[in-house]
Amino acid sequence: METTNKIPRWNLDSIFSSLDSVEYKKALEDYKSKIKCLDALLKTADNFSCGKDFAQWLRDYLENQNEMLALSRTINAYSYIVYSTDTTNTNALNNISEVEKISLDTKQVDLKFSSVLAKNKDRLEEFFALYPNFADYKFLLNETIESTKHQMSAAEENLASDLNRTGGNAWSMLHEQIISNLKDAGGKTFNELRNDAYSPEPNLRKESWQKEKNLLNQNEIAIASALNNLKGQTVTLNKRRNYKSALERALISSRLSQKSLDALISAIEDSLPMWRDYFKAKAILLQKTNSTASKTAGTKNHPGIAFYDLFAPLVNPEKNNNAESILEKNWTFDEAKNYVLKEYASFSQDMHDFAKSAFENQWIDAEVRPGKVGGAYDEDFPLGHQSRILSNFTGAFSDIITLAHELGHAYHFYCMKGLPAAFFDYPMTLAETASTFAETIVKQDMIKQCDGFDKIKIIDLDLQDASQVLVDILCRFYFERSVFENRENSELNAEDFCRLMKEAQKKTYGDGLNDETDSAGNFCERHEYMWAVKSHYYSTDLDFYNFPYAFGQLFAAGLYQQSKKVGADFAAAYKKLLSQTGSLSCEELCQKAGFDITQKDFWKSGIEMYAAEVKIFTDAVNSFCEK
């Protein structure tokens, strides 16, 4: 099949043609009107003469609420994706500000509704009896009632939301604007420097890592101010909302119990020696094949890997690299597309057909360009039930994994087609299930297909990704927990954040990272500025957006193992599972899948898949070293 290297930009016309279009402006007006409609209904909710009156009122409210949610989520998603591909666009920035103002009214409506619901909670059973088609709302309505325990007064919540536009959200956008517009002396963007971590050129990896850290150091005052003030705002509001901690708030929003989180964290901590063995083995192989710019990493006295080599591609120690290898070649976007479609089809024709439609309908923006945010994401649009995917495609095999991951997110949303918009709000923990499962399909199938050194390389690719989602995520969890603990008592600056990041890296990576120090006792080849890189730290709504990734990784591993046992019939069960992620707690959903996530053994079973790969990898390195 003939392929091209044309990297696509998305087409947004089926959503809105532009921010100035008649359709978009009408949607904004419809959004405002629907909020007024809900507010009018709330004004009639002071006195219900009987339970039936309440039941009819609640039915009308939920139906109108779903129409409002569809508009709200579509408009908010559209506003962000337009901005994210051109972060200096004044029109896009002004539009986001306008949408945020409108969203303040939705929050007030939500607060009033939760109060009405809590006041009439004893009438819910009659509501479900009269309107059994609303039975799936039971979990959501009870969750809304529970949320009233963590609400300030209506006036205070209104003020907090209003101030957030020029507070937390403004600091978050400052961080995005700084990072997306950083360039080195040669004009290379910050995101391009980050992508060099996957380069086969050892010196380039190290040089780009040094440039990255230097750029962050030069901007550390502004970035640290953003993080300090964001976390300070969260600490203040959490106290007023009666949360014991930011972690408690994150657990509630994740629909996860502390017991399940403790089991997850404990299982990952138990696996750390295994991951350090992998890092050391990779460091040895890189040193033996002259594939690192570090003079000490992978040696007897300093066995750990250099931070800038964590994503280094491996070089075959016995022969030259095979240019035809799927892991070595520079992929065109068309080739990446066809590969993902093939892998999706190996599990489910439905997944394949969905992904094919996403490519054909130009739902993906993969071009790397200045002003565009880094990384990758999926945004979903209830109106028209469609999605858009942003990535930064460079032709590396890892970009194919990213593509499969984000399409997995979009497939998750597709599985919810036909449901009311209220059920699209699944928690962060379950939000990573479909994306990670899609990755697992691609990588596990490739491990089976490959042999020789290609097999070792794909295992390395899987392990480096899994170690990021488990080891590095644990590092981020420790870091964020310590930031909140310290921010309770004092202001934090760049030096504080660097210190806390160093401590977190030592606790998780340990001697798996190079431990050579300079004359001042600082580790030479680590990354104390990772706090300035990860955008999730800079969101007022995504505190502890780290452990959900680990949850998704190991939950997906468990689902994958089950799919191998069940066979082709599992695809339908999997689709149904995804459709229910917005209406159950994590524990309830996992019980439906046959898992008890409150026990450490479940999480260890997911890690076992990676433990087997670590053994294959370390045995291969030891075999090479013995020759």
Secondary structure, DSSP 8 states (H G I E B T S, - for coil): ------------TTT-S-TTSHHHHHHHHHHHHHHHHHHHHHHT-S--SSHHHHHHHHHHHHHHHHHHHHHHHHHHHHHHHHHHT-TT-HHHHHHHHHHHHHHHHHHHHHHHHHHHHHHTGGGHHHHHHH-GGGGGGHHHHHHHHHHGGG---HHHHHHHHHHHHHTHHHHHHHHHHHHHT-B-TTS-BHHHHHHGGG-S-HHHHHHHHHHHHHHHHHTHHHHHHHHHHHHHHHHHHHHHTT-S-HHHHHHHHHT--HHHHHHHHHHHHHHHHHHHHHHHHHHHHHHHTT--S-SSTTSSS--SB-GGGTT-----SSS---TT-TTTS---HHHHHHHHHHHHHHH-HHHHHHHHHHHHTT-EE----TTS-SS-EEEEETTTTEEEEE----S-HHHHHHHHHHHHHHHHHHTTTTS-GGGG---HHHHTHHHHHHHHHHHHHHHHH--HHHHHHHHHHHHHHHHIIIIIHHHHHHHHHHHHHHHTTS---HHHHHHHHHHHHHHHTGGGB---B-TTS-BSSS-TTGGGT-GGGG-SS-TT-SHHHHHHHHHHHHHHHHHHHH-TTHHHHHHHHHHTTTSS-HHHHHHHTT--TTSHHHHHHHHHHHHHHHHHHHHHHHHHHH-
